Amino acid sequence: MPRWTDFDTFLAEVESARRDGDRQTLVDELLAERREWPWIQGNKATFVFNSLGARRNVALNLDTIKADPPFDPLKQLDGTMLWYLTRTFAEDDLLDYLLAVDDPLTPLAEEADILARVSKFWRADPANSLKMKSGQQDVSVLRMGSARPYLDWTALEAVPRGKVTEHTFDSTELGFNGRTVWVYTPPDYEGSGLAYPLLILQDGQWMSGPLQVPAIADALIKHKRLAPLVIAMVQSGNQNERLAEYTSNDQHYNSLLNELLPMLQTEYRIDSAHMGVGGVANGAVAAAHAALKNPAVFSSLILISPPLGKGTDEDKLGQITSRFTEASVLPKRIFQSVGRYEAKARFLRPAQALRDVLQRRLDGNYYYAELGSGHGLVAFRSIFPEALAWAFPAG
């Protein structure tokens, strides 16, 4: 049986100890007993940081904190090296966070070199093994008790694995050479002789990497939630190129239809009657544009957190919902999701407006999910199993 049933009980015992040595001993016993943090009880989560050296400050860095910088300070437990913070969340929250240690605490709006500051002072939570590893900075993941699962899909055992093949892709339409297309084929593809549905996803470096789309597909196919399919994950350019290419751009649509699709149909057995397109953020905008241009080709559509409201390119983005309203034909199956903590004017309210349109028009062929998350890879990975299974259901 654990010695402490909640963090408040532990605090009360520490505060009753008179000597600092006794207090630190209790901290050491707590950390030996409880290996995984934050400590989640109901709608509260307690974060800790056990510092081996003197610290000026420690703070929780969370996008949902409306401050500059977006910090909530941890308190040092008198006579110990332990810093702690208990904070209330919704019970279905799934959020990424960092700890800021000895940060100058000055506003980010005044920071000359934000990347250097983040690299020097912000870190993943060493007490939490649940992380998003993106190839840049790892972030820690807070998963409250009723949140969607957040798995390392690549670590699942006894799951037959498909194959991912890399191709080099050049586009005359968009004026680039040498980007990568990662193509997933399901287990048993080689010997089946069958033609398979096709899903094209934007931002292929995320899809094949931190979002773990191939491993998710493997698990869903095994459990008969997802039809075996081919998934083409197309690398995007740098951020400026990405935004220009993905924002309601006919050249991007032409590249998918006239350059990428013929390449895939030459190399793979594709069922041309069952093809779809999808993406996250601006990649979802590109997917929507392609599906609206040609729903006969792209009959399934995945929209994860598209920015359809206020901000960059809002004139073009604001037309997406009206295009869905006015289109004579829509894709047969549409999946849409957004996070409740995403910017209201940029993401949440426009997503809800589009939801109202698509619920009226598609009824049972449309699925909408609102996540207890912000805008980021953690949220995107958590919702992809539902997105895939809805867009291409088994059977």
C-alpha positions in Angstrom: 0.0 0.0 0.0 1.3 3.5 -0.8 2.2 5.6 2.2 0.4 8.7 0.8 -3.0 8.6 -1.0 -2.8 12.1 -2.2 -0.3 15.0 -2.5 -2.1 17.1 0.2 -1.5 14.3 2.7 2.1 14.3 1.9 2.4 18.1 2.2 0.8 18.0 5.6 3.3 15.4 6.9 6.2 17.4 5.5 5.0 20.6 7.1 4.8 18.8 10.5 8.4 17.8 10.3 10.6 20.2 12.2 14.0 19.5 10.7 15.0 20.1 7.1 16.7 16.7 6.9 13.5 15.0 7.9 11.6 17.0 5.3 14.0 16.0 2.5 13.9 12.4 3.7 10.1 12.4 3.2 10.6 13.9 -0.3 13.0 11.2 -1.2 10.6 8.5 0.0 7.8 10.1 -2.0 9.8 10.1 -5.2 11.0 6.5 -4.6 7.4 5.4 -4.1 5.8 7.4 -6.9 7.8 7.1 -10.2 5.4 8.7 -12.6 4.3 12.4 -12.5 2.2 14.4 -12.8 0.1 12.9 -10.0 -3.4 13.0 -11.3 -6.5 12.8 -9.1 -9.8 13.7 -10.5 -9.5 17.1 -12.2 -6.2 18.0 -10.5 -2.7 17.3 -11.5 0.4 17.9 -9.4 3.7 18.6 -11.1 7.1 18.3 -9.3 10.7 19.2 -10.0 13.4 17.8 -7.8 16.4 20.1 -8.1 19.9 19.0 -7.1 21.2 22.6 -7.1 19.9 26.0 -6.1 17.3 27.4 -8.4 15.9 30.9 -8.7 12.6 29.7 -10.1 10.7 26.8 -11.8 7.5 27.3 -13.8 5.0 25.2 -15.8 5.0 26.3 -19.4 1.6 25.6 -20.9 -0.1 27.2 -24.0 -3.4 27.3 -22.2 -2.0 29.8 -19.6 -3.1 33.2 -20.8 0.0 35.2 -19.8 3.3 36.4 -21.2 5.2 34.3 -20.6 2.6 31.5 -20.4 3.9 30.2 -17.0 2.5 29.1 -13.7 5.2 29.1 -11.0 6.1 26.1 -9.0 6.6 26.6 -5.2 9.7 25.3 -3.4 8.8 23.1 -0.5 10.6 24.7 2.5 13.7 22.8 3.7 13.8 20.6 0.6 14.9 20.5 -3.0 11.4 19.8 -4.3 9.3 22.3 -6.3 5.6 21.6 -6.8 2.4 22.9 -8.4 -1.1 21.6 -8.3 -3.4 22.8 -11.0 -7.0 22.1 -12.1 -7.8 20.8 -15.6 -10.8 19.3 -17.5 -10.8 15.6 -17.0 -10.4 14.9 -20.7 -7.5 17.3 -21.2 -4.5 16.0 -23.3 -1.9 18.8 -23.3 1.8 19.2 -24.0 3.9 21.2 -21.6 7.5 22.1 -20.6 9.2 23.2 -17.4 11.0 26.5 -17.4 13.9 26.4 -15.0 15.7 29.7 -14.1 14.0 31.5 -16.9 14.4 35.3 -16.8 10.5 35.5 -16.7 10.5 38.5 -19.0 7.7 38.8 -21.7 8.2 36.7 -24.8 7.0 39.6 -26.8 10.2 41.5 -25.9 12.5 38.6 -26.4 15.2 39.1 -29.1 16.1 35.4 -29.5 13.2 33.2 -28.4 14.8 30.0 -29.7 18.0 30.5 -27.7 15.9 31.2 -24.5 13.8 28.1 -25.0 16.9 25.9 -25.6 18.6 27.3 -22.5 15.8 27.3 -19.9 12.9 25.2 -21.1 12.9 21.4 -20.8 10.8 18.3 -20.8 9.6 17.1 -17.4 12.2 14.6 -16.2 9.6 13.0 -13.9 7.2 12.2 -16.8 8.0 9.4 -19.3 5.1 10.4 -21.5 6.6 12.6 -24.2 6.3 13.7 -27.8 9.6 13.3 -29.6 9.6 15.4 -32.7 13.3 15.6 -33.7 13.5 19.1 -32.4 12.6 19.7 -28.7 10.8 16.9 -26.8 7.7 18.0 -25.0 6.0 16.3 -22.0 2.4 15.1 -22.2 -0.3 15.6 -19.6 -3.0 13.1 -20.0 -5.9 13.5 -17.6 -8.0 10.5 -16.6 -10.7 10.7 -19.3 -8.5 11.9 -22.2 -8.0 10.1 -25.4 -5.2 7.5 -25.4 -1.8 8.7 -26.2 0.4 5.7 -27.2 3.7 5.0 -28.6 2.2 3.0 -31.5 5.6 1.8 -32.7 6.1 -0.1 -29.4 3.0 -2.3 -29.7 3.9 -5.9 -29.9 2.2 -8.7 -31.9 1.1 -6.2 -34.5 1.8 -7.2 -38.1 3.8 -4.4 -39.7 3.3 -2.9 -43.1 6.2 -1.4 -45.1 7.2 2.2 -45.7 9.1 3.0 -48.9 10.7 6.3 -49.7 10.4 8.0 -53.1 11.8 11.2 -54.4 9.2 13.6 -55.8 9.7 16.5 -58.1 6.9 19.0 -59.0 6.8 21.2 -62.0 3.5 22.7 -60.8 5.0 23.9 -57.5 8.6 24.3 -58.7 10.5 22.0 -56.4 12.8 19.0 -56.7 13.9 16.2 -54.4 11.2 16.1 -51.8 10.4 12.8 -50.2 7.1 10.8 -50.4 6.9 8.1 -47.8 4.5 5.4 -49.0 3.0 2.9 -46.6 1.7 -0.4 -47.8 -0.3 -2.6 -45.4 0.7 -6.1 -44.2 0.2 -8.8 -46.9 0.3 -6.2 -49.7 3.1 -7.9 -51.6 1.4 -11.2 -52.0 -2.3 -10.2 -52.2 -2.6 -9.1 -55.8 -5.4 -6.7 -54.7 -5.9 -3.1 -55.4 -6.1 -0.9 -52.3 -7.7 2.4 -51.3 -5.3 5.4 -51.3 -4.9 8.2 -48.7 -2.7 11.2 -49.5 -1.5 13.1 -46.4 0.3 16.4 -46.4 3.3 17.2 -44.1 4.7 13.7 -44.7 7.7 14.3 -42.4 5.3 14.6 -39.5 3.0 11.8 -40.6 5.8 9.2 -41.0 7.6 10.5 -38.0 6.2 11.8 -34.7 2.5 11.3 -35.7 3.3 7.6 -36.3 0.6 7.1 -39.0 2.1 3.9 -40.4 2.1 2.2 -36.9 -1.4 3.5 -36.1 -2.6 2.0 -39.4 -1.0 -1.3 -38.6 -2.8 -1.6 -35.2 -6.2 -0.5 -36.7 -5.9 -2.9 -39.6 -5.1 -5.8 -37.1 -8.2 -5.0 -35.1 -10.4 -4.6 -38.2 -11.1 -0.9 -37.5 -9.4 0.3 -40.7 -9.5 -1.1 -44.3 -6.1 -2.1 -45.5 -4.9 0.8 -47.6 -1.9 2.6 -49.2 -0.9 5.9 -47.5 1.3 8.4 -49.4 2.8 11.0 -47.0 4.2 14.0 -48.9 7.0 16.1 -47.5 6.3 19.8 -47.2 8.7 22.6 -47.8 9.9 25.2 -45.3 7.3 27.2 -43.4 7.0 29.9 -46.0 6.8 27.4 -48.9 4.3 25.3 -46.9 1.9 28.1 -46.3 2.1 29.3 -49.9 1.6 25.8 -51.3 -1.2 24.7 -48.9 -3.4 27.7 -48.9 -6.2 27.1 -51.4 -3.7 26.7 -54.2 -4.7 25.3 -57.5 -1.1 24.5 -58.4 -0.9 22.3 -55.3 -4.2 20.5 -56.4 -2.8 20.1 -59.9 0.4 18.7 -58.5 -1.5 16.1 -56.5 -3.8 15.1 -59.4 -1.4 15.3 -62.4 2.0 14.5 -60.9 1.8 12.6 -57.6 -1.2 10.5 -58.3 0.1 9.1 -61.7 3.4 8.2 -60.0 1.6 6.3 -57.2 -0.7 4.5 -59.6 2.3 3.4 -61.6 4.2 2.1 -58.6 1.3 0.7 -56.5 -1.9 -1.2 -57.0 -4.5 1.6 -56.3 -8.2 1.3 -56.2 -9.1 4.5 -58.0 -12.7 4.3 -56.8 -11.6 4.8 -53.1 -9.1 7.6 -52.7 -8.9 10.3 -50.1 -6.8 13.2 -48.9 -6.1 14.7 -45.5 -3.8 16.8 -43.4 -3.3 18.8 -40.2 -3.4 22.6 -39.8 -2.6 24.2 -43.2 -2.2 20.8 -44.7 -5.9 20.2 -43.9 -6.7 23.4 -45.9 -4.8 22.0 -48.9 -6.7 18.7 -48.5 -10.1 20.6 -48.3 -9.2 22.5 -51.4 -8.4 19.4 -53.4 -11.5 17.5 -52.2 -13.7 20.4 -53.0 -12.2 20.8 -56.5 -12.7 17.1 -57.3 -14.8 15.1 -54.8 -15.2 12.4 -57.5 -11.5 11.6 -57.1 -11.0 12.4 -53.4 -14.1 10.8 -51.9 -12.7 10.7 -48.3 -11.4 13.8 -46.5 -9.6 14.2 -43.1 -9.5 17.8 -41.7 -7.5 18.1 -38.4 -7.4 21.6 -37.0 -7.5 23.7 -40.2 -7.0 27.4 -39.6 -10.2 28.8 -41.2 -10.6 32.1 -39.4 -8.7 35.3 -38.3 -5.0 35.6 -39.1 -2.7 35.0 -42.1 -4.6 34.6 -45.4 -7.9 34.9 -43.6 -9.7 36.1 -46.8 -8.8 32.8 -48.6 -9.3 30.6 -45.6 -12.7 32.2 -44.7 -14.0 31.0 -48.1 -13.6 27.3 -47.2 -16.8 27.0 -45.2 -18.9 28.8 -47.8 -17.4 26.5 -50.5 -18.6 23.5 -48.5 -22.0 25.1 -48.2 -22.3 25.9 -51.9 -20.7 22.8 -53.4 -23.1 20.6 -55.5 -21.2 17.5 -54.6 -19.1 16.8 -51.4 -16.7 14.0 -50.5 -18.6 10.9 -49.4 -16.9 10.7 -45.9 -15.5 13.6 -44.0 -13.7 13.6 -40.6 -13.1 16.9 -38.8 -11.5 17.7 -35.5 -10.4 20.8 -33.5 -9.0 21.4 -30.0 -11.0 23.4 -27.5 -7.9 25.3 -26.5 -6.9 26.3 -30.0 -7.3 30.0 -30.8 -11.0 30.8 -30.9 -11.1 33.2 -33.8 -8.5 31.2 -35.9 -9.5 27.6 -35.2 -12.4 26.8 -32.8 -15.3 29.0 -33.9 -14.7 28.5 -37.6 -14.5 24.8 -37.0 -17.8 24.8 -35.2 -19.3 26.8 -38.1 -18.1 24.3 -40.6 -19.4 21.5 -38.4 -22.9 23.0 -38.5 -22.7 23.0 -42.3 -21.4 19.5 -42.7 -23.8 18.0 -40.2 -26.7 19.3 -42.2 -25.3 18.2 -45.6 -23.7 14.8 -44.8 -25.6 13.5 -41.8 -24.2 10.0 -41.1 -21.2 10.3 -43.4 -19.6 13.1 -41.3 -17.8 12.8 -37.9 -16.7 15.8 -35.7 -14.5 15.6 -32.7 -13.6 18.4 -30.2 -10.5 17.6 -28.2 -9.3 18.7 -24.8 -6.1 19.9 -26.5 -4.4 22.8 -28.1 -2.8 23.1 -31.5 0.1 20.7 -31.8 1.5 17.3 -32.6 0.3 15.7 -29.3 -3.3 16.5 -30.2 -2.8 15.4 -33.8 -1.4 12.0 -32.9 -4.2 11.4 -30.4 -7.0 11.9 -33.0 -5.4 10.2 -36.0 -6.7 6.7 -35.1 -10.3 8.0 -35.1 -9.7 9.9 -38.3 -8.3 7.0 -40.2 -10.9 4.6 -39.0 -13.7 7.0 -40.0 -12.3 7.9 -43.4 -11.6 4.3 -44.5 -13.6 1.9 -42.2 -13.0 -1.8 -42.4 -15.7 -3.6 -44.3 
